[in-house]
Amino acid sequence: MNKFRRGLTLIELSIALVFAFIMILGTLSLTYHSSLDTNKSEAANTAGRIGNMLLEGWEISGGSPYFDPVEKFSSIINIRQLEDNETIDVTALPNLHGRYEIDINNTIYRVIFSWRKDADSRVKTLNITIAWSHKRVEWQPESGIETTNLTGYVESN
C-alpha cells in the first residue's frame, strides 16, 4: 500500500455528489414555494386595493345607484362590464348593481357590486365581492378561486 495515496474514491465522490444534489433540490423547492406564496399574497393585496378604489369612487359619487366604475376608472385600469350571458363563479348578492372584470398584472379579477338602501334609514350600503383565480391570463375557476368582500357606507340626505 502506498502511504502517500491522495484523492477520493469513487464511492466517496458519489456520496458527496448525492449530498450536494439533495441540498440543491431543497433550495430550489424552497425558492419555488416562496415565489408561489408571494404571487398569492400580491394577488390578494391587489384585490384589496381594487376594492378600496371602487368603494372610494362610489362614496365620492355620493352613493349613487348609477355609479359606473368602467366610466370612472377605465383610463387607469383595464376594466369592463360583464355581459348577462357571461357567467361569474361567485354567488351574486341581493340588489345586484353590476358585474365587472378587471385585468391587472395578467390576473383576472371578477367583481360583483350589490347595494342596498333601507327605507327607514339614511344609510346606503355597497357590497363588493372580488374573486380571482391563481391561474393567470384567463379566468379558470377550477384552479382555485380566492375571494374577498368589502362594504362601504354613505349617509344620504
C-alpha positions as CSV (number, residue, x, y, z in Angstrom):
1,M,0.0,0.0,0.0
2,N,1.1,3.4,-0.9
3,K,1.4,5.7,2.2
4,F,1.1,8.8,0.1
5,R,-2.2,8.0,-1.6
6,R,-4.1,11.1,-2.4
7,G,-7.6,11.8,-3.8
8,L,-11.1,10.4,-3.3
9,T,-12.5,7.0,-4.1
10,L,-15.5,6.7,-6.5
11,I,-17.8,5.9,-3.5
12,E,-16.7,9.0,-1.6
13,L,-17.2,11.2,-4.6
14,S,-20.7,9.7,-5.3
15,I,-21.8,10.3,-1.7
16,A,-20.6,13.9,-1.9
17,L,-22.5,14.4,-5.2
18,V,-25.7,12.9,-3.8
19,F,-25.4,15.2,-0.8
20,A,-24.9,18.3,-2.9
21,F,-27.8,17.3,-5.2
22,I,-30.2,17.0,-2.2
23,M,-29.1,20.4,-0.9
24,I,-29.7,22.0,-4.3
25,L,-33.1,20.4,-4.7
26,G,-34.1,21.6,-1.2
27,T,-33.0,25.2,-2.1
28,L,-34.9,25.1,-5.4
29,S,-38.1,23.8,-3.7
30,L,-37.9,26.5,-1.1
31,T,-37.4,29.2,-3.7
32,Y,-40.3,27.9,-5.8
33,H,-42.8,27.7,-2.9
34,S,-41.7,31.2,-1.7
35,S,-42.4,32.5,-5.2
36,L,-45.9,31.0,-5.2
37,D,-46.7,32.4,-1.8
38,T,-45.5,35.8,-2.9
39,N,-47.7,35.7,-6.0
40,K,-50.8,34.7,-4.0
41,S,-50.1,37.5,-1.5
42,E,-49.7,40.1,-4.2
43,A,-52.9,39.0,-5.9
44,A,-54.8,39.3,-2.5
45,N,-53.3,42.7,-1.9
46,T,-54.2,43.8,-5.4
47,A,-57.8,42.6,-4.8
48,G,-58.0,44.7,-1.6
49,R,-56.6,47.8,-3.4
50,I,-59.2,47.3,-6.2
51,G,-62.0,47.0,-3.7
52,N,-60.9,50.2,-1.8
53,M,-60.6,52.1,-5.1
54,L,-64.1,51.1,-6.2
55,L,-65.6,51.8,-2.8
56,E,-64.0,55.3,-2.6
57,G,-65.2,56.1,-6.1
58,W,-68.7,55.1,-5.1
59,E,-68.5,57.1,-1.9
60,I,-67.2,60.2,-3.8
61,S,-70.3,59.8,-6.1
62,G,-72.5,60.2,-3.0
63,G,-73.5,56.6,-3.1
64,S,-75.2,56.9,-6.5
65,P,-77.0,53.8,-7.8
66,Y,-75.8,54.9,-11.2
67,F,-72.1,54.8,-10.3
68,D,-70.3,53.3,-13.3
69,P,-66.7,52.1,-12.4
70,V,-66.0,51.5,-16.1
71,E,-66.6,55.2,-16.9
72,K,-64.7,56.3,-13.8
73,F,-61.6,54.0,-13.9
74,S,-61.1,52.7,-17.4
75,S,-58.4,55.3,-18.1
76,I,-56.3,53.9,-15.3
77,I,-57.1,50.1,-15.2
78,N,-58.3,47.5,-17.6
79,I,-62.0,47.1,-16.5
80,R,-65.0,46.0,-18.5
81,Q,-68.6,45.2,-17.6
82,L,-69.6,41.6,-17.9
83,E,-72.5,40.8,-20.2
84,D,-75.6,39.0,-18.9
85,N,-74.6,35.8,-20.8
86,E,-71.1,35.7,-19.2
87,T,-71.2,33.6,-16.1
88,I,-69.5,34.7,-12.9
89,D,-68.4,32.0,-10.5
90,V,-69.2,33.7,-7.2
91,T,-72.7,34.0,-5.6
92,A,-74.5,37.2,-6.5
93,L,-75.7,39.3,-3.7
94,P,-79.2,40.8,-3.4
95,N,-79.8,44.0,-5.4
96,L,-77.2,43.3,-8.0
97,H,-75.7,46.6,-9.2
98,G,-73.1,45.3,-11.7
99,R,-70.6,42.6,-12.6
100,Y,-67.2,43.6,-13.8
101,E,-63.9,42.1,-14.9
102,I,-60.5,43.7,-14.2
103,D,-57.2,42.6,-15.6
104,I,-54.2,43.7,-13.6
105,N,-50.7,42.1,-14.0
106,N,-52.2,39.2,-16.0
107,T,-54.5,38.2,-13.2
108,I,-58.3,38.4,-13.9
109,Y,-60.4,39.7,-11.0
110,R,-64.2,39.3,-11.2
111,V,-66.1,42.0,-9.2
112,I,-69.8,42.0,-8.1
113,F,-71.4,45.2,-6.9
114,S,-74.6,45.0,-4.8
115,W,-76.1,47.8,-2.9
116,R,-78.9,48.5,-0.5
117,K,-80.7,51.5,0.9
118,D,-83.1,50.7,3.7
119,A,-86.4,52.6,3.5
120,D,-86.2,53.6,7.2
121,S,-82.5,54.5,7.1
122,R,-80.5,57.2,5.5
123,V,-77.6,54.9,5.0
124,K,-76.7,53.4,1.6
125,T,-74.6,50.2,1.6
126,L,-72.4,49.0,-1.2
127,N,-71.1,45.4,-1.0
128,I,-68.2,44.4,-3.3
129,T,-67.2,40.8,-3.8
130,I,-63.9,40.3,-5.6
131,A,-62.9,36.8,-6.9
132,W,-59.7,35.8,-8.6
133,S,-58.0,32.7,-9.9
134,H,-54.4,31.9,-9.3
135,K,-54.0,30.8,-12.9
136,R,-53.0,33.9,-14.7
137,V,-54.1,35.3,-18.1
138,E,-57.5,33.7,-18.3
139,W,-60.4,33.0,-15.9
140,Q,-60.0,29.5,-14.7
141,P,-62.2,28.8,-11.6
142,E,-61.1,25.1,-11.5
143,S,-57.6,26.3,-10.5
144,G,-58.8,27.6,-7.1
145,I,-60.7,30.8,-6.5
146,E,-59.9,33.2,-3.8
147,T,-62.5,35.9,-2.7
148,T,-62.6,39.0,-0.6
149,N,-65.6,41.1,0.4
150,L,-65.7,44.8,1.2
151,T,-68.5,47.0,2.3
152,G,-68.9,50.8,2.2
153,Y,-71.5,53.1,3.7
154,V,-72.7,56.5,2.6
155,E,-75.2,58.6,4.5
156,S,-77.8,60.1,2.2
157,N,-79.8,63.2,2.6
